Amino acid sequence: MTPRAADRARYDRATAHLDAPVAIVDLEAFDANADDLVRRAAGKPIRVASKSVRCRALLERVLARPGFAGIMSFTLAESLWLARAGFEDVLLAYPSADRAHFAELTSDPKLAGAVTVMVDDPAQLDLVDRAREREGLEVRVCLELDTSLQLFGGRVRVGARRSPLRTPAQLADLARSVARRPGFRLVGLMAYEGHVAGVGDAVAGSPLRSRAIRLMQAAARKELAARRAEVVRAVRAVVPDLEFVNGGGTGSVQHTAAEAAVTEIAAGSGLYVPRLFDNYTSFSGRPAALFAQPVVRRPGVGVVTVLGGGYPASGAPGADRLPVPYLPEGLRYDAQEGAGEVQTPLLGSAADDLLIGDKVWFRHAKAGELCERFEELSLVEGDRVTATVPTYRGEGRTFL
C-alpha cells in the first residue's frame, strides 16, 4: 500500500460515519507543517496569515506552539472580531475603507491596543480621522513596502501591484507624516514578496520555465534584501522604536528570515499545504486540509460522477486554480466538463473500483479558501475524528 493509499484508508475510516461533502484537517500533518515552518524561520517568530486558515480553533492551536506569535488578518471587520475573541496582536495586512469598523476601533481601548492597520497613503489616515468617534486613542499603524522586481527602468514588473511606496525616501516621508499626526503611532513595516513566496519554482513538466522562475526569484531576493535594509534604516531614523519588520510567506520563509532587517515572518498556507504549494524546491510539506465529495453516478467504464466540487480558487483563471482529485490516486477531470457546480465527472481506471456513496478526496488550490465552502472542519488524528470545529463561515463570518 502506498502512503497515499494508506492516508485514503485512514480518512475513509475516520469519516465513515459522516456523509460527504465533508472537509477535514489531518492534525498530524498540520503539526508537522507547523514544525517545518518554525525550522525554516530559524528563530524568528512567525505571524500566522489568517486568510490561509480561516478557523479560530486552528489559529489558536498553531499560536499555542513555540515559534508562532500574532495574526496577519485580511479585513478590518475580521481584525476586530479576532481581537474581541482574545487575540492580542492582529496586523491587518491590507488597507481598509471600512468607516463603521474604524469608528469601533477608535472608540475601544482594547481594540486599539490589539489591532494594527495597514497604510500606504496619507488619504487612508484621513479616512480614519473622519471615522473617529472618540479622541485620544492612538491607532497603531504599519507601512507597506512595494516588493516587486522592476527591470528596464520599470518597463517590466514582476510581482503583485500592492503598495505605491517603493523607495527609502517615500517610506521615510510617510513615516514622518504618521509620526507628526496626532492619534496615530507607527509601529511596523511590512513587505510581502509574493512573486517569491507564492510562486513555485519547480513546475512539473516545464524545466525551462522552472529555471526561469528560479533565476527571477534569485534576482528578486537579492534586490529586495538590499532595498528592504535601506528602507528599514530610513524608517528607523524617523521612528527608532519600530516594533516589527514583517516579511516573507510560506515559500520564502528561510530566505526572508536570513535578512537581518526582518524581525518576523508571515506564513499560513504552509500549515494546510494546498496544491499550489507542491512545486517548490526549497521545502516540501504534507497535505493537511482535504475535502471529500460523494460518488453519485457511474456513467460507464472508467468514469464516476461526484456531487459538486467546482470550488475554484481566486487569481488569474486557469487549470491550476481548480481543486485536484487526490484520493484514490489516478483520477482526472473530463476536459469537456472540468470541476462542475453540481456534478463533476472523473476519469481513470481508479473509477472502476468506486461504488455509489464512496468518497473521493480533493485538495483545494489555495489554503483558507476551502473554508468558504464548508461550515466545519473534522479534525482527524490517526483514523478517528477527534473534534469538529467551525470555520469562519460556520461562525457566520464571511468577511469578503
N, C-alpha and C positions, 0 to 999 in steps of 0.2 A: 504494500500500500504506500503510495506517495505521500509526502507531508500534506499536500493539498487535499488528497482524498481522506486522510485522517482528520483534517480540520472539518471537512464536509460531514463526516460521520459524527464528529462531536457536536457540531452545530445542529444537525438534524435531531440528535438525541436530546440536546438541551431544549429545543423548541418543539418537541413532538406534541406538546400539549397546547401549542399556540397555532392559530390559523395565520397563514400569510395573507396579505403583506405584513411583514414584521422586520424591524431593524434591530440589530444587535451591536454591542461593543464587546470584543474579546478583551477582558481586563488584563490577562497575562501579556498579550501583545501591546496593549495600551501602556502598561507599566514599563515594559521593555523598551518601547519607543521613547518614553519619558527619560529613562536612564541614558539612552543613547544621545538625546539632545543635551543632557547635562554633561556627559563626557565630552561632547564636541565643543561645548561652551567654555570648557577649561577654567572653571572657577567664576565666570561672570554670570550673574543672575539672569534667568530667562523670564521675560514678561509674556504671559500667555495671550495669544490673539483669540479673543472670544468668538469672532466670526467663524473660526475654524473648529469650534467646539459646540457652541450653542446649546449647552446643557449645564445648568448650575451645579448639579451633583458632580459632574466630571471636572468642572472648573475647580470645585472645592477639593476633589481628590488630588488633582495634579499640584495645586498650590500648597497642599499639605506635605509635599515631598521636598526634600532638600534640593536647592538649586533653582527653585522657581519662586518668583516674587512679583506680584502685581498683575494687572489685567490690561490688555490693549483692546478697547471696545470699538464699536463701529458706528454707533449713533449716540446722540446726547440722551435721548429717552432711555436707551439701554444702560448708559452710564449711570444715570440717576437710579434706575431700578436696581442695578447691581450694588450701588453704594448703600441704598436703603436695606438691601439684603445682608449687609455686613462686610462687603468687600471694601477695604480701606484705601486702596491705591488703584485708581482706574484712570488710564490715559486714553482719551478719545483720539483716535488715530486720524480723523478726518474733520475738516471744518464743518460747522453746523450753521444753519439759518433758522433754527427752531426757537422762536422767540418765547413761546409758552414755557418751554423747559429751561431756557436761560433765566426766565423770571423765577422759576423754582430754585435753580442753582444759586442765584444771588440773594435768595431770601432764607436760606437754611445753612447755618454754620457747619453742620455735619457734612452736607453735600459739597459745600465749597471747599472743605478741607480734604475730601476724598477724591474729587474729580479734577483732572487737568484737561483743559480744552486745547485744540489744535488751531494755530493761527499762521497764516502766511500773507496777510494783507491787513492794513490798518482798518479797512472797512469792516472787517469781522469784529474788531474791538468796538467800533461804533454801534454795531448791531447789539452786542452785549449790553452796552451802556443804555441803549434805548429800551431794553427789556427789563432793566433793574427795577425792582420794587422795594429794595432796601439798600440804603447807603452803608458803607463801612466794611462790607465783606469783600475780601480780596478774591479775585478769580485767578486760579493757577493756570499758567499759560505755557505751552510748548510751541516752539517754532519748527517748521518742517523745511528741510533742505531738499532741493531737486537733485536726484542722484543720476539722472540719465547721462549716458555717454554721448557726447556730441562731437562729430567729426566734420572735417572740411568746412571749418568756420560756422558750424551749426546747421549746415545744409542737410546733414544726415544725423538723425537722432535715434538712439536705441534706449528704450525704457519708457515707463508709463508717464503720461502727462499729468503730473501732480502739482507740486509747488512751483510758483514763479521765482522763488528765491534760489539762486544758484551760486553766487559769489560770496566770499567772506564779507565784502563791503555791504552787500544787500542784507545779509543776516544781521550784521552789526547795527545797521541803520534801524531795522525793525526792533532789534533788542533795545536800542536806546528809546524808541518810541514807547515800548511797553514799560521800560523802567521809569520813564518820566510821567507815566499816566496813572493817576490815582485809581485805585480799585483793581489793579492787576499786578501780578507778580510772575516774572519769568522764572520758570523752574527747570525747563528741559529743552532738549533739541532732539529731533527725530530725523532719520534719513533711511528710507526703505528702498533698498536696491533690488526691486522686483525682477529686473532683467537678469540678475544673478541668482537670487534666492528662489525665484519661481519659475525658472526655465530649465528643464532637464538638458543635460549635456551629452546624453548617450541615447540618441533617438534610434529605436530599433529599425534595422534595415537601411539606415541612412548614415554611413560612416563619414561622408564628406560634409554633410550638414552638421553632424555631431562635432567634427573637428572645427568647423567654422564657429559654432557656438562656444566651444572651449576657448578658442583664440579671442573671440569677442569678450567673453567673461573675464579672461585674464587681463586684457587691456582695461576693462571697466573697473575691475577691482583695484588695479594699480592707480588709475586716475582718481577714483573716488577716495581711496585711502589718503592720498596726498591732499586732496581738496577738503575732505572732511576734517583732517587735522588742522588745516588753516582756518576753517570756519569755526571750529571749537575754540581755537586760540582767540579769534576775533570776538566771539560772543562772550567768552570768559573775561576778556578785557573790559567788557561792559558790566557783566554780572558774574563776579568771581565765585559766588556760592551756588552756581548752577548745580542742581541736584542730580541730573542724569543726562546721558547722551545715549539714545536708543538707536540701534541699527540692526540690520540683518533680517533673516527669515529662515525657514526650515532648510532651504537648500544652500545657505551660505553661512551657517552658524559658526563653523570653525574658522572661516576666513575673516568674518567680521569681528569675532572675539579676539583675533590676533592684533587688532588695531588698538594701540594704547589710548587713543582718544575716545573710544567707545566704552561705556560703563555697563551697559546691559544689552541683552539680545532679545529680539522678538521672535516668537515661533508659536505655531499652533497646529498647522496641517500635519506636522511630523508626529503628532500623537495618534491620529487616525490613519495616516498614510493612504490617502486616496490614490486612484490610478495615475493621476498626473505627476505623482512623485515616485514613479517607478524608474524613471530614466535619468538617474544621477550616478556619476562615478564617485562622488565624494562621500556617499553614505547609502545605506540600504535599510529600510525599515520593514516592519511586519504589518500587513493589512489588519487593522483592528476594528474598523467600522464597516459593516456589510448590511445589505437588506435582501430579503427573500421575497419572491413572487411565486404564486402557486401555478402549477400546470393545470390548465382547464380544458385543453384540447390536444388531440393527437391527429393532425390532419393527414399524415401519411408517413411513409418510411423516412427516417432521418429528420423529422421535424416535430416539434411540440410548440404549443402556444401557451404563454403565461399571461395572466391578467395584468394589465397596466405595464408599468416600468419605464414610461417615457419621461424620465427625470433629467433633462439636460442641465448642464451647469452654465454659469454665466461666462462671458468672454466672447471672443470672436467665434462665430458659429463654425463648427467642424466636427468631424467624427471623434476627435479627442475630447469633446465636451459631453459625450454620451457615457452613461454607465457601461461597464463591461461585464458580460456574463462570466462568472468566475468559477463557480462550482455547480455541477460537476465540470471537470475540465473538458474542453473540446467543443463547446457550443459557440455559435456566432450568430450575428443578426442576418436576416434576409436583406440584401442590399436594396430591394424594392420597397421595403417597409420600415426598416430600422427599428428604433425603440418607440412603441406606439403609445398613444394616450390611454387607451383602454385595453389593448391587447398587443402582444409582442411575439411574433413567430421566432423561433430559434432553431437553427440548423446544425447538423453534425451527427456523427454516429452515436454520441452520448445520449441523444434524444430518444433512441430506441429502448434505453433502459429506464426511462422515466414514465411513471404512471400518473394518471389523473390524481391531483391532490399533492403530489410531491413538490418539494421546494427547489427552486433554482436560486442560487445566491449570486448577487451582483455586488460590484464595487462602484461607488459613485466617482465621478471625475474629480470633484473638489470636495473638501472636507466637510465643513459645517453645513453646507447647503443641503446635504442629506436630511438634516433635522428640520428643514422647512417642509418636508413631505410627511414626517411622522410625528405623532404626539408623544411617543415614549420610546425609550431605548431599553431593550432587555440586556442586562449585563451578564455575560457568560463567564463562568470560571470552570475550567475543565469541561465537563459535559453537562453542566447544570446552569440554569438561570438562577442567580442568587439574589437579584434585585431587579426591579423595574422602576425607571426614573423618568420624569417628564423632560422633554426638550423645551426650548423656548416656546415653540408652538403649543406644546402640551400645557404650558402655563398661561396660555392666552396671549403670548407676546410675539408679534410679528413686526419687527422694527423696520423692515424695508420690504 
